[in-house]
Amino acid sequence: MAGFHYIIKDTKGSRVEGAIKATTMEEAIEKLARDGNVIISVKAASDDDKYKGEMSLVDKFLLAIHKIRTSVRLKILVFFTRQLATMFSAGLTLEKSITNLASSEKSKKFKKILEKVSTDIKKGFSLSEALEEHPGVFNPLYIALVKAGEVSGTLHTVLDELAEYLEKIEDTRMKVATAFVYPIIVIVFTVLVIFGLFYFIIPMFANVYADYGADLPGPTLIAIAISNFIRGHIFFTLLIIVGSLFSIFIFYLTDRGRYIIDKILLSLPIMGNMLKNSIFSKYARTFSILMASGVPIMETLDLVKGVVQNGVISKAISKATKLIKEGYSINGAFKKTNAFPSTLVQLLETGEETGEIDKLLAKGAQFHQKIVDTIVERLTALIQPLLIMVIAVLVGGIIIVIYLPVFKLGLAMQRGLK
């Protein structure tokens, strides 16, 4: 006999999750409905495996490339979800709603995807099944929520909640990205200036010093040697840079590499604190909407683990999932990981006692979002003077190294005149 996971509302109106043995899906449904239960979801136990299967490094690389090629901006997805919810609530069929949205879509890439989704629905696919064909656009979280809405008959409500959720995630992402944009631009500019100094300026001074047969100090000799290497091996230098970036990308695709890099990022001063609160906000908001939509707790944890997009926090969620399977309460499992703030653990504890985990975690998401907003405001004010100081030290140091022989000659001339 096969195993089936189910979510039902019993005769008292309480939400119940569990597993049942049956020969077929129809037999499982019949057994569950026999006692007057309202069935929310029934699926084969093997359906959960897609969230837990281990992927090879090659598979991860190909999936990453596929997502880059097929992905669309989150703003486009937010607008689509909001419009679909509005049209579906107004009484239009899903197929008609998506066809209308496809005809007015300006993004050619997303237009083709919507046309394919519409065609699949005409063939008899459910919306969630049609969306599953496009993993680069619709992630497992999106599909799981749509599926929960289909099963419970509240798809229009779920789509509204999903649109609001995506808007908040986009807002958080934009605020974090804004805080990183200026430093990245300045760092790139600084690298270009330093490259220009080594490729164009230092060789000019080296030729002058060579003509005079000057006795150069050690730092200047090192700078000239680096300059000669860059000029003589420009293609090799660029190959090293590109190869290093590609190696970091591949290393990040591995579980250990992702954990190490994410741990370093979370340890950064100021930036690390902002990233942590951004992740906790996304974690709480995702957990909240999944629980409110009736998604099973184990599937919720697997989806949340993927959504947080951080190796350190994902590992902590995996540990909590294992502890819950062993009999720990939800809050007890997360507390034992030592990776989550006490505020969220306390909200989970209260939520388990009152049966309102979704509502309390939504408040937790708002709390951490406010912390992100505060850090971004402070960071915007502090980052400019700090970066100017760093640039001044780097570029100024190189210029001083270049001019060291001139300073040395000037001092010698002063001593000679005396």
C-alpha positions as a Markdown table, in Angstrom:
| # | Residue | x | y | z |
|---|---|---|---|---|
| 1 | Met | 0.0 | 0.0 | 0.0 |
| 2 | Ala | 1.1 | 3.6 | -0.7 |
| 3 | Gly | 1.4 | 6.4 | 1.8 |
| 4 | Phe | -0.5 | 9.7 | 1.5 |
| 5 | His | -0.1 | 12.9 | 3.3 |
| 6 | Tyr | -3.3 | 14.8 | 4.1 |
| 7 | Ile | -4.6 | 18.0 | 5.6 |
| 8 | Ile | -8.2 | 18.0 | 6.7 |
| 9 | Lys | -10.7 | 20.0 | 8.9 |
| 10 | Asp | -12.4 | 17.6 | 11.3 |
| 11 | Thr | -16.0 | 17.8 | 12.5 |
| 12 | Lys | -14.9 | 20.3 | 15.2 |
| 13 | Gly | -13.4 | 22.6 | 12.6 |
| 14 | Ser | -9.8 | 22.0 | 13.7 |
| 15 | Arg | -7.0 | 21.7 | 11.1 |
| 16 | Val | -5.4 | 18.2 | 11.2 |
| 17 | Glu | -2.3 | 17.0 | 9.4 |
| 18 | Gly | -1.2 | 13.4 | 9.1 |
| 19 | Ala | -0.4 | 10.4 | 6.9 |
| 20 | Ile | -2.7 | 7.5 | 5.8 |
| 21 | Lys | -2.1 | 4.2 | 4.0 |
| 22 | Ala | -4.2 | 3.3 | 1.0 |
| 23 | Thr | -4.0 | 1.5 | -2.3 |
| 24 | Thr | -5.0 | 4.5 | -4.4 |
| 25 | Met | -5.6 | 8.2 | -4.0 |
| 26 | Glu | -9.4 | 7.7 | -4.3 |
| 27 | Glu | -9.3 | 5.1 | -1.5 |
| 28 | Ala | -7.4 | 7.6 | 0.7 |
| 29 | Ile | -9.9 | 10.3 | 0.1 |
| 30 | Glu | -12.8 | 7.9 | 0.7 |
| 31 | Lys | -11.3 | 6.9 | 4.1 |
| 32 | Leu | -10.7 | 10.5 | 5.2 |
| 33 | Ala | -14.2 | 11.7 | 4.1 |
| 34 | Arg | -15.9 | 8.8 | 5.8 |
| 35 | Asp | -16.0 | 10.5 | 9.2 |
| 36 | Gly | -17.4 | 13.8 | 7.9 |
| 37 | Asn | -14.0 | 15.5 | 7.6 |
| 38 | Val | -13.5 | 18.3 | 5.1 |
| 39 | Ile | -10.5 | 17.5 | 2.9 |
| 40 | Ile | -8.1 | 20.3 | 2.2 |
| 41 | Ser | -5.2 | 18.4 | 0.6 |
| 42 | Val | -4.3 | 14.8 | -0.1 |
| 43 | Lys | -1.1 | 13.8 | -2.0 |
| 44 | Ala | 1.3 | 10.9 | -2.4 |
| 45 | Ala | 4.2 | 10.8 | 0.1 |
| 46 | Ser | 6.6 | 10.7 | -2.9 |
| 47 | Asp | 5.4 | 14.2 | -4.0 |
| 48 | Asp | 7.4 | 15.7 | -1.2 |
| 49 | Asp | 10.6 | 14.2 | -2.6 |
| 50 | Lys | 11.0 | 16.9 | -5.2 |
| 51 | Tyr | 11.7 | 19.3 | -2.3 |
| 52 | Lys | 14.3 | 17.0 | -0.7 |
| 53 | Gly | 16.2 | 15.4 | -3.6 |
| 54 | Glu | 19.9 | 16.0 | -3.7 |
| 55 | Met | 21.1 | 17.6 | -6.9 |
| 56 | Ser | 24.6 | 17.1 | -8.4 |
| 57 | Leu | 26.8 | 20.1 | -9.0 |
| 58 | Val | 26.2 | 19.9 | -12.8 |
| 59 | Asp | 22.4 | 19.9 | -12.2 |
| 60 | Lys | 22.7 | 22.9 | -9.9 |
| 61 | Phe | 24.8 | 24.7 | -12.5 |
| 62 | Leu | 22.4 | 24.0 | -15.3 |
| 63 | Leu | 19.4 | 25.0 | -13.2 |
| 64 | Ala | 21.1 | 28.3 | -12.2 |
| 65 | Ile | 21.8 | 29.0 | -15.9 |
| 66 | His | 18.2 | 28.1 | -16.8 |
| 67 | Lys | 16.8 | 30.4 | -14.2 |
| 68 | Ile | 19.1 | 33.3 | -15.4 |
| 69 | Arg | 17.9 | 32.7 | -19.0 |
| 70 | Thr | 14.2 | 32.4 | -18.2 |
| 71 | Ser | 13.7 | 34.6 | -15.1 |
| 72 | Val | 11.7 | 37.8 | -15.2 |
| 73 | Arg | 11.8 | 40.8 | -12.9 |
| 74 | Leu | 9.9 | 40.4 | -9.7 |
| 75 | Lys | 8.0 | 43.6 | -10.5 |
| 76 | Ile | 6.5 | 41.9 | -13.5 |
| 77 | Leu | 5.5 | 38.9 | -11.5 |
| 78 | Val | 3.9 | 41.0 | -8.8 |
| 79 | Phe | 1.8 | 42.9 | -11.4 |
| 80 | Phe | 0.8 | 39.7 | -13.1 |
| 81 | Thr | -0.3 | 38.1 | -9.8 |
| 82 | Arg | -2.2 | 41.2 | -8.7 |
| 83 | Gln | -4.0 | 41.4 | -12.1 |
| 84 | Leu | -4.8 | 37.7 | -12.2 |
| 85 | Ala | -6.3 | 37.9 | -8.7 |
| 86 | Thr | -8.5 | 40.8 | -9.7 |
| 87 | Met | -9.7 | 39.2 | -13.0 |
| 88 | Phe | -10.4 | 35.9 | -11.4 |
| 89 | Ser | -12.3 | 37.5 | -8.5 |
| 90 | Ala | -14.4 | 39.4 | -11.1 |
| 91 | Gly | -15.6 | 36.1 | -12.5 |
| 92 | Leu | -13.4 | 35.6 | -15.5 |
| 93 | Thr | -12.0 | 32.1 | -16.0 |
| 94 | Leu | -8.3 | 31.4 | -15.4 |
| 95 | Glu | -7.7 | 30.7 | -19.1 |
| 96 | Lys | -9.4 | 33.9 | -20.2 |
| 97 | Ser | -7.6 | 36.0 | -17.5 |
| 98 | Ile | -4.2 | 34.7 | -18.5 |
| 99 | Thr | -4.9 | 35.1 | -22.2 |
| 100 | Asn | -5.9 | 38.7 | -21.6 |
| 101 | Leu | -2.8 | 39.4 | -19.5 |
| 102 | Ala | -0.6 | 37.7 | -22.2 |
| 103 | Ser | -2.0 | 39.9 | -24.9 |
| 104 | Ser | -1.1 | 43.1 | -23.0 |
| 105 | Glu | 2.2 | 41.9 | -21.6 |
| 106 | Lys | 5.2 | 44.1 | -22.8 |
| 107 | Ser | 7.9 | 41.7 | -21.8 |
| 108 | Lys | 8.4 | 39.3 | -24.8 |
| 109 | Lys | 9.9 | 36.6 | -22.6 |
| 110 | Phe | 7.0 | 36.7 | -20.0 |
| 111 | Lys | 4.5 | 37.0 | -22.8 |
| 112 | Lys | 5.6 | 33.6 | -24.3 |
| 113 | Ile | 5.4 | 32.0 | -20.9 |
| 114 | Leu | 1.9 | 33.2 | -20.3 |
| 115 | Glu | 0.8 | 32.0 | -23.7 |
| 116 | Lys | 2.2 | 28.6 | -22.9 |
| 117 | Val | 0.5 | 28.6 | -19.5 |
| 118 | Ser | -2.8 | 29.5 | -21.2 |
| 119 | Thr | -2.4 | 26.7 | -23.8 |
| 120 | Asp | -1.7 | 24.2 | -21.0 |
| 121 | Ile | -4.8 | 25.2 | -19.1 |
| 122 | Lys | -6.9 | 24.7 | -22.3 |
| 123 | Lys | -5.5 | 21.2 | -22.4 |
| 124 | Gly | -6.8 | 20.5 | -19.0 |
| 125 | Phe | -3.9 | 21.3 | -16.7 |
| 126 | Ser | -4.5 | 23.0 | -13.4 |
| 127 | Leu | -2.9 | 26.4 | -12.9 |
| 128 | Ser | -0.3 | 25.0 | -10.5 |
| 129 | Glu | 0.6 | 22.2 | -13.0 |
| 130 | Ala | 0.9 | 24.8 | -15.8 |
| 131 | Leu | 3.1 | 27.0 | -13.7 |
| 132 | Glu | 5.4 | 24.1 | -12.7 |
| 133 | Glu | 6.7 | 24.0 | -16.3 |
| 134 | His | 8.4 | 27.3 | -15.8 |
| 135 | Pro | 10.7 | 27.0 | -12.7 |
| 136 | Gly | 12.8 | 30.0 | -13.7 |
| 137 | Val | 9.8 | 32.3 | -13.2 |
| 138 | Phe | 7.5 | 30.5 | -10.7 |
| 139 | Asn | 9.4 | 29.1 | -7.7 |
| 140 | Pro | 8.2 | 26.2 | -5.6 |
| 141 | Leu | 6.7 | 28.6 | -3.0 |
| 142 | Tyr | 4.5 | 30.3 | -5.7 |
| 143 | Ile | 3.4 | 26.9 | -7.0 |
| 144 | Ala | 2.7 | 25.5 | -3.5 |
| 145 | Leu | 0.5 | 28.4 | -2.6 |
| 146 | Val | -1.4 | 28.3 | -5.9 |
| 147 | Lys | -1.9 | 24.5 | -5.3 |
| 148 | Ala | -3.2 | 25.1 | -1.8 |
| 149 | Gly | -5.7 | 27.7 | -3.1 |
| 150 | Glu | -6.9 | 25.3 | -5.8 |
| 151 | Val | -7.5 | 22.5 | -3.3 |
| 152 | Ser | -9.2 | 24.7 | -0.7 |
| 153 | Gly | -11.3 | 26.6 | -3.3 |
| 154 | Thr | -9.8 | 29.9 | -2.2 |
| 155 | Leu | -7.5 | 30.6 | -5.2 |
| 156 | His | -8.6 | 34.2 | -5.6 |
| 157 | Thr | -7.8 | 34.9 | -1.9 |
| 158 | Val | -4.5 | 33.1 | -2.1 |
| 159 | Leu | -3.5 | 35.1 | -5.3 |
| 160 | Asp | -4.3 | 38.4 | -3.5 |
| 161 | Glu | -2.2 | 37.3 | -0.5 |
| 162 | Leu | 0.6 | 36.1 | -2.8 |
| 163 | Ala | 0.6 | 39.4 | -4.7 |
| 164 | Glu | 0.9 | 41.3 | -1.4 |
| 165 | Tyr | 3.6 | 39.0 | -0.2 |
| 166 | Leu | 5.7 | 39.4 | -3.4 |
| 167 | Glu | 5.3 | 43.2 | -3.1 |
| 168 | Lys | 6.7 | 43.2 | 0.4 |
| 169 | Ile | 9.6 | 40.9 | -0.6 |
| 170 | Glu | 10.3 | 43.2 | -3.6 |
| 171 | Asp | 10.3 | 46.2 | -1.3 |
| 172 | Thr | 12.8 | 44.5 | 1.1 |
| 173 | Arg | 15.0 | 43.4 | -1.8 |
| 174 | Met | 15.1 | 46.9 | -3.3 |
| 175 | Lys | 16.0 | 48.5 | 0.0 |
| 176 | Val | 18.9 | 46.0 | 0.6 |
| 177 | Ala | 20.0 | 46.3 | -3.1 |
| 178 | Thr | 20.0 | 50.1 | -2.8 |
| 179 | Ala | 22.3 | 49.9 | 0.2 |
| 180 | Phe | 24.7 | 47.7 | -1.8 |
| 181 | Val | 24.6 | 49.6 | -5.1 |
| 182 | Tyr | 26.7 | 52.6 | -4.1 |
| 183 | Pro | 29.5 | 50.6 | -2.5 |
| 184 | Ile | 29.7 | 48.3 | -5.5 |
| 185 | Ile | 29.9 | 51.2 | -8.0 |
| 186 | Val | 32.6 | 52.9 | -5.9 |
| 187 | Ile | 34.6 | 49.6 | -5.6 |
| 188 | Val | 34.4 | 49.0 | -9.4 |
| 189 | Phe | 35.5 | 52.6 | -10.0 |
| 190 | Thr | 38.4 | 52.2 | -7.6 |
| 191 | Val | 39.5 | 48.9 | -9.2 |
| 192 | Leu | 39.5 | 50.7 | -12.6 |
| 193 | Val | 41.5 | 53.6 | -11.3 |
| 194 | Ile | 44.1 | 51.3 | -9.7 |
| 195 | Phe | 44.3 | 49.3 | -13.0 |
| 196 | Gly | 44.8 | 52.6 | -14.9 |
| 197 | Leu | 47.6 | 53.5 | -12.5 |
| 198 | Phe | 49.4 | 50.2 | -13.0 |
| 199 | Tyr | 48.8 | 50.0 | -16.7 |
| 200 | Phe | 49.4 | 53.6 | -17.9 |
| 201 | Ile | 51.0 | 55.8 | -15.1 |
| 202 | Ile | 53.6 | 53.6 | -13.4 |
| 203 | Pro | 55.3 | 52.6 | -16.7 |
| 204 | Met | 55.8 | 56.3 | -17.5 |
| 205 | Phe | 57.6 | 56.9 | -14.2 |
| 206 | Ala | 59.5 | 53.6 | -14.6 |
| 207 | Asn | 60.9 | 54.8 | -18.0 |
| 208 | Val | 62.0 | 58.1 | -16.5 |
| 209 | Tyr | 63.7 | 56.4 | -13.5 |
| 210 | Ala | 65.4 | 54.0 | -15.9 |
| 211 | Asp | 66.8 | 56.9 | -18.1 |
| 212 | Tyr | 68.3 | 58.5 | -15.0 |
| 213 | Gly | 69.6 | 55.1 | -13.6 |
| 214 | Ala | 68.0 | 56.0 | -10.3 |
| 215 | Asp | 68.4 | 53.6 | -7.3 |
| 216 | Leu | 64.7 | 52.8 | -6.5 |
| 217 | Pro | 63.3 | 51.9 | -3.1 |
| 218 | Gly | 61.7 | 48.5 | -2.5 |
| 219 | Pro | 58.0 | 49.5 | -2.6 |
| 220 | Thr | 58.5 | 51.3 | -6.0 |
| 221 | Leu | 60.3 | 48.2 | -7.4 |
| 222 | Ile | 57.4 | 46.0 | -6.4 |
| 223 | Ala | 54.9 | 48.4 | -8.0 |
| 224 | Ile | 56.9 | 48.4 | -11.2 |
| 225 | Ala | 57.1 | 44.6 | -11.2 |
| 226 | Ile | 53.4 | 44.3 | -10.8 |
| 227 | Ser | 52.9 | 46.9 | -13.6 |
| 228 | Asn | 55.2 | 45.0 | -15.9 |
| 229 | Phe | 53.4 | 41.7 | -15.2 |
| 230 | Ile | 50.0 | 43.3 | -16.0 |
| 231 | Arg | 51.2 | 44.9 | -19.2 |
| 232 | Gly | 53.0 | 41.9 | -20.4 |
| 233 | His | 50.2 | 39.4 | -19.5 |
| 234 | Ile | 47.0 | 41.4 | -19.9 |
| 235 | Phe | 45.1 | 38.5 | -21.4 |
| 236 | Phe | 46.3 | 36.2 | -18.7 |
| 237 | Thr | 45.4 | 38.7 | -16.0 |
| 238 | Leu | 41.9 | 39.1 | -17.4 |
| 239 | Leu | 41.6 | 35.3 | -17.6 |
| 240 | Ile | 42.7 | 35.0 | -13.9 |
| 241 | Ile | 40.0 | 37.6 | -12.9 |
| 242 | Val | 37.2 | 35.9 | -14.9 |
| 243 | Gly | 38.4 | 32.4 | -13.8 |
| 244 | Ser | 38.4 | 33.6 | -10.1 |
| 245 | Leu | 34.8 | 35.0 | -10.4 |
| 246 | Phe | 33.6 | 31.8 | -12.1 |
| 247 | Ser | 35.3 | 29.6 | -9.5 |
| 248 | Ile | 33.6 | 31.6 | -6.7 |
| 249 | Phe | 30.2 | 31.1 | -8.6 |
| 250 | Ile | 30.8 | 27.3 | -8.8 |
| 251 | Phe | 32.0 | 27.2 | -5.2 |
| 252 | Tyr | 28.8 | 29.0 | -4.1 |
| 253 | Leu | 26.7 | 26.3 | -5.8 |
| 254 | Thr | 28.1 | 23.7 | -3.5 |
| 255 | Asp | 26.5 | 23.3 | -0.1 |
| 256 | Arg | 29.8 | 23.9 | 1.8 |
| 257 | Gly | 30.8 | 26.8 | -0.4 |
| 258 | Arg | 27.4 | 28.5 | 0.0 |
| 259 | Tyr | 27.6 | 28.0 | 3.8 |
| 260 | Ile | 31.1 | 29.5 | 4.0 |
| 261 | Ile | 30.4 | 32.5 | 1.8 |
| 262 | Asp | 27.0 | 33.3 | 3.4 |
| 263 | Lys | 28.6 | 33.0 | 6.9 |
| 264 | Ile | 31.2 | 35.5 | 5.9 |
| 265 | Leu | 28.5 | 37.9 | 4.5 |
| 266 | Leu | 26.5 | 37.6 | 7.8 |
| 267 | Ser | 29.7 | 38.4 | 9.8 |
| 268 | Leu | 30.2 | 41.7 | 8.0 |
| 269 | Pro | 29.8 | 44.8 | 10.2 |
| 270 | Ile | 26.5 | 46.7 | 9.6 |
| 271 | Met | 25.9 | 44.9 | 6.2 |
| 272 | Gly | 25.7 | 41.5 | 8.0 |
| 273 | Asn | 23.2 | 42.8 | 10.5 |
| 274 | Met | 21.1 | 44.2 | 7.6 |
| 275 | Leu | 21.2 | 40.9 | 5.7 |
| 276 | Lys | 20.3 | 38.9 | 8.8 |
| 277 | Asn | 17.2 | 41.1 | 9.5 |
| 278 | Ser | 16.2 | 41.0 | 5.8 |
| 279 | Ile | 16.4 | 37.1 | 5.9 |
| 280 | Phe | 14.4 | 36.9 | 9.1 |
| 281 | Ser | 11.8 | 39.2 | 7.7 |
| 282 | Lys | 11.5 | 37.0 | 4.6 |
| 283 | Tyr | 11.5 | 33.8 | 6.7 |
| 284 | Ala | 8.7 | 35.0 | 9.0 |
| 285 | Arg | 6.6 | 36.4 | 6.1 |
| 286 | Thr | 7.0 | 33.2 | 4.0 |
| 287 | Phe | 6.2 | 31.0 | 7.0 |
| 288 | Ser | 3.2 | 33.1 | 7.8 |
| 289 | Ile | 1.6 | 33.0 | 4.3 |
| 290 | Leu | 2.2 | 29.3 | 3.9 |
| 291 | Met | 0.7 | 28.4 | 7.2 |
| 292 | Ala | -2.3 | 30.6 | 6.5 |
| 293 | Ser | -2.8 | 28.9 | 3.2 |
| 294 | Gly | -3.0 | 25.4 | 4.7 |
| 295 | Val | 0.3 | 24.1 | 3.4 |
| 296 | Pro | 1.6 | 21.2 | 5.6 |
| 297 | Ile | 4.3 | 22.1 | 8.1 |
| 298 | Met | 7.0 | 19.9 | 6.7 |
| 299 | Glu | 6.4 | 21.2 | 3.2 |
| 300 | Thr | 6.3 | 24.7 | 4.6 |
| 301 | Leu | 9.7 | 24.3 | 6.2 |
| 302 | Asp | 11.2 | 22.9 | 3.0 |
| 303 | Leu | 9.8 | 25.9 | 1.0 |
| 304 | Val | 11.0 | 28.4 | 3.6 |
| 305 | Lys | 14.5 | 26.9 | 3.5 |
| 306 | Gly | 14.7 | 27.6 | -0.2 |
| 307 | Val | 13.2 | 31.1 | 0.0 |
| 308 | Val | 15.6 | 32.5 | 2.6 |
| 309 | Gln | 18.5 | 32.0 | 0.1 |
| 310 | Asn | 21.2 | 31.7 | 2.7 |
| 311 | Gly | 23.3 | 28.6 | 3.5 |
| 312 | Val | 23.6 | 29.3 | 7.2 |
| 313 | Ile | 19.9 | 29.9 | 7.8 |
| 314 | Ser | 18.9 | 27.1 | 5.5 |
| 315 | Lys | 21.1 | 24.7 | 7.4 |
| 316 | Ala | 19.4 | 25.8 | 10.7 |
| 317 | Ile | 16.0 | 25.3 | 9.2 |
| 318 | Ser | 17.0 | 21.7 | 8.1 |
| 319 | Lys | 18.2 | 21.0 | 11.6 |
| 320 | Ala | 14.8 | 22.4 | 13.0 |
| 321 | Thr | 12.9 | 20.2 | 10.5 |
| 322 | Lys | 14.7 | 17.1 | 11.7 |
| 323 | Leu | 14.1 | 18.0 | 15.4 |
| 324 | Ile | 10.3 | 18.5 | 14.7 |
| 325 | Lys | 10.2 | 15.0 | 13.1 |
| 326 | Glu | 11.8 | 13.7 | 16.2 |
| 327 | Gly | 9.0 | 15.1 | 18.3 |
| 328 | Tyr | 10.1 | 18.7 | 19.3 |
| 329 | Ser | 7.6 | 21.5 | 19.2 |
| 330 | Ile | 8.1 | 24.1 | 16.4 |
| 331 | Asn | 9.4 | 26.8 | 18.7 |
| 332 | Gly | 11.6 | 24.3 | 20.6 |
| 333 | Ala | 13.2 | 23.1 | 17.4 |
| 334 | Phe | 14.0 | 26.6 | 16.2 |
| 335 | Lys | 15.3 | 27.6 | 19.6 |
| 336 | Lys | 17.7 | 24.7 | 19.7 |
| 337 | Thr | 19.3 | 25.8 | 16.4 |
| 338 | Asn | 20.6 | 29.0 | 18.1 |
| 339 | Ala | 20.3 | 30.7 | 14.7 |
| 340 | Phe | 17.1 | 32.6 | 15.2 |
| 341 | Pro | 16.4 | 35.7 | 17.3 |
| 342 | Ser | 14.5 | 35.3 | 20.5 |
| 343 | Thr | 11.7 | 37.5 | 19.2 |
| 344 | Leu | 10.8 | 35.0 | 16.4 |
| 345 | Val | 11.1 | 32.0 | 18.8 |
| 346 | Gln | 8.8 | 33.6 | 21.3 |
| 347 | Leu | 6.3 | 34.4 | 18.6 |
| 348 | Leu | 6.4 | 30.8 | 17.4 |
| 349 | Glu | 5.8 | 29.6 | 21.0 |
| 350 | Thr | 2.8 | 31.9 | 21.5 |
| 351 | Gly | 1.5 | 31.0 | 18.1 |
| 352 | Glu | 1.6 | 27.3 | 18.8 |
| 353 | Glu | -0.3 | 27.9 | 22.1 |
| 354 | Thr | -3.0 | 30.1 | 20.5 |
| 355 | Gly | -3.1 | 28.5 | 17.0 |
| 356 | Glu | -2.2 | 31.8 | 15.3 |
| 357 | Ile | 1.3 | 31.2 | 14.1 |
| 358 | Asp | 0.6 | 32.8 | 10.8 |
| 359 | Lys | -0.7 | 36.1 | 12.3 |
| 360 | Leu | 2.1 | 36.4 | 14.9 |
| 361 | Leu | 4.9 | 35.6 | 12.3 |
| 362 | Ala | 3.4 | 38.3 | 10.1 |
| 363 | Lys | 4.0 | 40.8 | 12.9 |
| 364 | Gly | 7.5 | 39.4 | 13.4 |
| 365 | Ala | 8.2 | 40.1 | 9.7 |
| 366 | Gln | 7.1 | 43.7 | 10.1 |
| 367 | Phe | 9.4 | 44.1 | 13.1 |
| 368 | His | 12.5 | 42.9 | 11.2 |
| 369 | Gln | 11.5 | 44.9 | 8.2 |
| 370 | Lys | 11.6 | 48.1 | 10.3 |
| 371 | Ile | 15.1 | 47.2 | 11.5 |
| 372 | Val | 16.2 | 46.8 | 7.8 |
| 373 | Asp | 14.7 | 50.2 | 7.0 |
| 374 | Thr | 16.6 | 51.8 | 9.9 |
| 375 | Ile | 19.9 | 50.2 | 9.0 |
| 376 | Val | 19.5 | 51.3 | 5.3 |
| 377 | Glu | 18.9 | 54.9 | 6.4 |
| 378 | Arg | 22.0 | 54.9 | 8.7 |
| 379 | Leu | 24.1 | 53.1 | 6.2 |
| 380 | Thr | 23.3 | 55.6 | 3.4 |
| 381 | Ala | 24.6 | 58.4 | 5.6 |
| 382 | Leu | 27.8 | 56.6 | 6.7 |
| 383 | Ile | 28.9 | 54.7 | 3.6 |
| 384 | Gln | 29.9 | 57.7 | 1.5 |
| 385 | Pro | 32.6 | 59.2 | 3.9 |
| 386 | Leu | 33.9 | 55.7 | 4.7 |
| 387 | Leu | 34.3 | 54.7 | 1.1 |
| 388 | Ile | 36.0 | 58.1 | 0.3 |
| 389 | Met | 38.5 | 57.3 | 3.1 |
| 390 | Val | 39.2 | 53.8 | 1.7 |
| 391 | Ile | 39.7 | 55.2 | -1.8 |
| 392 | Ala | 42.0 | 57.9 | -0.6 |
| 393 | Val | 44.2 | 55.4 | 1.3 |
| 394 | Leu | 44.4 | 53.0 | -1.6 |
| 395 | Val | 45.0 | 55.4 | -4.5 |
| 396 | Gly | 47.1 | 57.8 | -2.3 |
| 397 | Gly | 49.3 | 54.9 | -1.2 |
| 398 | Ile | 50.0 | 53.9 | -4.8 |
| 399 | Ile | 50.8 | 57.5 | -5.7 |
| 400 | Ile | 53.2 | 57.8 | -2.8 |
| 401 | Val | 54.9 | 54.6 | -3.8 |
| 402 | Ile | 55.3 | 56.0 | -7.4 |
| 403 | Tyr | 56.8 | 59.2 | -6.1 |
| 404 | Leu | 59.1 | 57.7 | -3.4 |
| 405 | Pro | 62.2 | 58.1 | -5.7 |
| 406 | Val | 61.4 | 61.7 | -6.3 |
| 407 | Phe | 61.0 | 62.4 | -2.6 |
| 408 | Lys | 64.3 | 60.5 | -2.0 |
| 409 | Leu | 66.1 | 62.6 | -4.6 |
| 410 | Gly | 64.7 | 65.8 | -3.1 |
| 411 | Leu | 65.9 | 64.9 | 0.3 |
| 412 | Ala | 69.4 | 64.1 | -1.1 |
| 413 | Met | 69.5 | 67.5 | -2.9 |
| 414 | Gln | 68.6 | 69.3 | 0.3 |
| 415 | Arg | 71.4 | 67.6 | 2.2 |
| 416 | Gly | 73.8 | 68.4 | -0.6 |
| 417 | Leu | 72.9 | 72.1 | -0.5 |
| 418 | Lys | 73.5 | 72.2 | 3.2 |
